[in-house]
Amino acid sequence: MKSLKLIVCLLMLMAGIDPVSAQFTINKVTPKEADTKILPDTLSKRLDLTSSFFSESRYQAERRRIRKERNTVNLTTSLQMTQTGFDNWAAGGQNTFTGRATLAFSHQYKKNKFNFNYDFEARYGISVIDTASFKNEDMFRLNINPSIDLNKNWSYAALIQFASQFTKGYKSMTDNTLVSDFMAPGTLTLGLGFTYKHQKIPFTINISPLTGSMTFVRNDSLSNVGAYGVEPGKKQLSSLGSQLILNLKVPFAKNRITYTNYLDVFSNYDKVTRITWDNKLDFTVLKFMTLNLFCSTKYDHTVNFAKSAEDPFLRRVQLNYSLGVGFTYVFKNK
């Protein structure tokens, strides 16, 4: 009975309580209104994404290829020697030694339409008879030629030329009259014009209609006597004119024979005052041995050797020729 009374009391209690209800509202939230949180990127810091795609050796090889494509270098050195000796020779004779060294270096740089070329050539010869020595050849010449391509063969160009000799020169082995020295004479030429370059053979022409030429005589004894056209006591002679330089180097007979021609003509508009014409034939006998035929002709209006000659041109012509066998080394980067 007690349990029945308890149940009746619970039912009466539940009947007296008011009903209870609950309401939920769900609003639509857009991404812009939602709060976002950016987490740090820890993956890219642990991975080196570029190291596996870059090759240092490939990069350096590509740079070498570009340098070689833009640069052309030629170096030729030659040494010729002749010696004659006598010891208790009944017919008589003098011990003689003759040596001649030459060097020719050229560098050509090309990038797009810009070209920069320079050539350096030097020759030095000496003769020794018994114990007396005499310099019989001495010169060096530097040509600098920057240019910008105009079309396939022609380009706008400037020319800078510097030429002189290394040491003092005397008239002969028995005559100690001084005739030349370093920068006595020395010539500096600056010109503006055009350059023609053949595409198949190494043939180049520099034409400079506007050219300034300066002749220097820095030796006091030579300048005092007015050597090489300068006024006595002066050390410089300037002139304005035009210049033409022709370069040709043609190998044939399967590169066993090479002909080299260099012609340099300067005129001060009213007459030709300076000509240099060098011709050389090189015959390759062995790998490093060559037979050389060389002839150089010069004309300088300021030099007069024989005042009694009737022709004023011929008395100023200078001629130097040689035949020799020597050792030659040639380097080319292409």
Secondary structure, DSSP 4 states (H G I P E B T S, - for coil): -HHHHHHHHHHHHHHTSPP-----------TTTS---PPP--HHHH--TTTTT--HHHHHHHHHHHHHHHEEEEEEEEEEEEEE--SS-TT----EEEEEEEEEEEEEEEETTEEEEEEEEEEEEEEEETTEEEEEEEEEEEEEEEEEESSSSEEEEEEEEEEE-SS-EES-SS---EEEBTTBTEEEEEEEEEEEE-SSS-EEEEEEEEEEEEEE---HHHHHTTGGGPPTT--EEEEEEEEEEEEEEEEETTTTEEEEEEEEEEE-SSSEEEEEEEEEEEEESSSSEEEEEEEEEEEETT--S-TT-S-TTGGGEEEEEEEEEEEEEEEE--
